[in-house]
Amino acid sequence: MYEEITLATYNTIAASYATDTIFPVFRSMIEKSAALFLELLPNHNRNNLLIVGSGDGRDGWLFKDAFRDIILYDYSTAMMDIARVRLPGARYIVNDLRDLQFPANSIDGVWASTCLYHLQKKHLPSVINRIQGALQPGGLFYLNLKTGAGELLDPHPPSYPQGGARFYAFYEKGEVMELLKQFEVLHYQDEHESLTIPYMQIIVKKH
């Protein structure tokens, strides 16, 4: 239910969201994490990158020259329409993240920015297991989450309050580490000083 409300909002606001939410401080944070992700992933392990919750394709630009195959995966058809224009030549999959399914050990890297917190907490363990199964041994998984406790359907989210309701889940570090216990943690960072809502950023590796 909540995921579908969020989907309807993104389908409605896609065009304006894509142009009005490029926040320099947040983008700088993401760009630094992308650089670290590439530093930690050897060149010979850069065949394909799966970007889940890819939205309008903005993060795809950070990796377009680093991988032979970029797969954009998002639930919103309107967002994906923008991504097709922004990042031609990628592969595009419009589907529910809860139904993510790839052949075992077929993906070199997974990038999940500003998306997993739109899932109800009860769904996240299954999604992480699906990602773990798709990754090759030695493959990397980046995710960021909002720090805090609980879940809510926010009628006026800070990033775009005029756009409509979106669902958010908030996480504590220990809670996330338990969800990622099947991975090796390579990097963890709290981001809070210059952001409206604190985030955690994590890079893990499949054994």
CORGIPE-V433466 format. One record per residue. N is the residue number from 1. RES is the residue in three letters. SS is DSSP state (H for helix, E for strand, L for the rest). PSI is psi in whole degrees, -180 to 180 (999 if undefined). BURIAL is # if it has 9 or more other C-alpha atoms within 8 Angstrom, else .. Layout:
n: [N/N]
res: [RES/RES]
ss: [SS/SS]
psi: [PSI/PSI]
burial: [BURIAL/BURIAL]
This chain:
n: [1/2/3/4/5/6/7/8/9/10/11/12/13/14/15/16/17/18/19/20/21/22/23/24/25/26/27/28/29/30/31/32/33/34/35/36/37/38/39/40/41/42/43/44/45/46/47/48/49/50/51/52/53/54/55/56/57/58/59/60/61/62/63/64/65/66/67/68/69/70/71/72/73/74/75/76/77/78/79/80/81/82/83/84/85/86/87/88/89/90/91/92/93/94/95/96/97/98/99/100/101/102/103/104/105/106/107/108/109/110/111/112/113/114/115/116/117/118/119/120/121/122/123/124/125/126/127/128/129/130/131/132/133/134/135/136/137/138/139/140/141/142/143/144/145/146/147/148/149/150/151/152/153/154/155/156/157/158/159/160/161/162/163/164/165/166/167/168/169/170/171/172/173/174/175/176/177/178/179/180/181/182/183/184/185/186/187/188/189/190/191/192/193/194/195/196/197/198/199/200/201/202/203/204/205/206/207]
res: [MET/TYR/GLU/GLU/ILE/THR/LEU/ALA/THR/TYR/ASN/THR/ILE/ALA/ALA/SER/TYR/ALA/THR/ASP/THR/ILE/PHE/PRO/VAL/PHE/ARG/SER/MET/ILE/GLU/LYS/SER/ALA/ALA/LEU/PHE/LEU/GLU/LEU/LEU/PRO/ASN/HIS/ASN/ARG/ASN/ASN/LEU/LEU/ILE/VAL/GLY/SER/GLY/ASP/GLY/ARG/ASP/GLY/TRP/LEU/PHE/LYS/ASP/ALA/PHE/ARG/ASP/ILE/ILE/LEU/TYR/ASP/TYR/SER/THR/ALA/MET/MET/ASP/ILE/ALA/ARG/VAL/ARG/LEU/PRO/GLY/ALA/ARG/TYR/ILE/VAL/ASN/ASP/LEU/ARG/ASP/LEU/GLN/PHE/PRO/ALA/ASN/SER/ILE/ASP/GLY/VAL/TRP/ALA/SER/THR/CYS/LEU/TYR/HIS/LEU/GLN/LYS/LYS/HIS/LEU/PRO/SER/VAL/ILE/ASN/ARG/ILE/GLN/GLY/ALA/LEU/GLN/PRO/GLY/GLY/LEU/PHE/TYR/LEU/ASN/LEU/LYS/THR/GLY/ALA/GLY/GLU/LEU/LEU/ASP/PRO/HIS/PRO/PRO/SER/TYR/PRO/GLN/GLY/GLY/ALA/ARG/PHE/TYR/ALA/PHE/TYR/GLU/LYS/GLY/GLU/VAL/MET/GLU/LEU/LEU/LYS/GLN/PHE/GLU/VAL/LEU/HIS/TYR/GLN/ASP/GLU/HIS/GLU/SER/LEU/THR/ILE/PRO/TYR/MET/GLN/ILE/ILE/VAL/LYS/LYS/HIS]
ss: [L/H/H/H/H/H/H/H/H/H/H/H/H/H/H/H/H/H/H/H/L/L/L/H/H/H/H/H/H/H/H/H/H/H/H/H/H/H/H/H/L/L/H/H/H/L/L/E/E/E/E/E/L/L/L/L/L/H/H/H/H/H/L/L/L/L/L/L/E/E/E/E/E/E/L/L/H/H/H/H/H/H/H/H/H/H/L/L/L/L/E/E/E/E/L/L/H/H/H/L/L/L/L/L/L/L/E/E/E/E/E/E/L/L/L/H/H/H/L/L/H/H/H/H/H/H/H/H/H/H/H/H/H/H/E/E/E/E/E/E/E/E/E/E/E/E/E/L/L/L/E/E/E/E/L/L/L/H/H/H/L/L/L/L/L/E/E/E/E/E/E/L/H/H/H/H/H/H/H/L/L/L/E/E/E/E/E/E/E/E/E/L/L/L/L/L/L/L/E/E/E/E/E/E/E/E/L]
psi: [-55/-37/-35/-34/-45/-42/-46/-39/-49/-38/-32/-40/6/-51/-47/-36/-39/-27/-23/1/32/85/118/-43/-44/-41/-37/-41/-45/-42/-40/-39/-37/-41/-42/-41/-47/-35/-34/-15/112/153/-37/-7/29/48/-49/151/127/118/105/148/43/-16/-131/6/7/-36/-23/-33/-29/-18/1/-27/-1/-20/146/-29/119/128/116/128/118/154/-20/118/-36/-42/-42/-33/-39/-41/-36/-35/-43/-34/70/147/-10/174/144/127/119/111/161/131/-29/-16/15/131/119/157/148/139/38/-6/134/-35/146/132/121/89/133/41/-41/-25/-3/-6/144/145/-33/-19/-18/-40/-42/-41/-43/-39/-38/-41/-44/-41/-36/-30/144/154/131/-7/154/150/118/138/151/150/155/136/138/-153/146/-171/152/154/107/117/-22/74/141/-33/-25/71/-24/-2/-26/172/143/148/142/142/143/145/147/157/-49/-37/-43/-40/-36/-40/-26/18/-17/-4/165/124/120/-28/135/135/133/136/116/-23/-40/11/146/-42/130/146/156/143/136/138/126/161/139/134/999]
burial: [./#/#/./#/#/#/./#/#/#/./#/#/#/./#/#/./././././././#/#/./././#/././#/././#/#/././#/././././#/#/#/#/#/#/#/#/#/#/#/#/#/./#/./#/#/./././#/./#/#/#/#/#/#/#/#/#/#/#/#/#/#/#/#/./#/#/././#/./#/./#/#/./#/././#/././././#/#/#/#/#/#/#/#/#/#/#/#/#/#/#/#/#/./#/#/#/./#/#/./#/#/./#/#/#/#/./#/#/#/#/#/#/#/#/#/#/./././#/./#/#/./#/#/././#/#/././#/#/#/#/#/#/#/#/#/./././#/././#/#/././#/#/#/././#/././#/#/././#/././#/#/#/#/#/#/#/#/#/.]
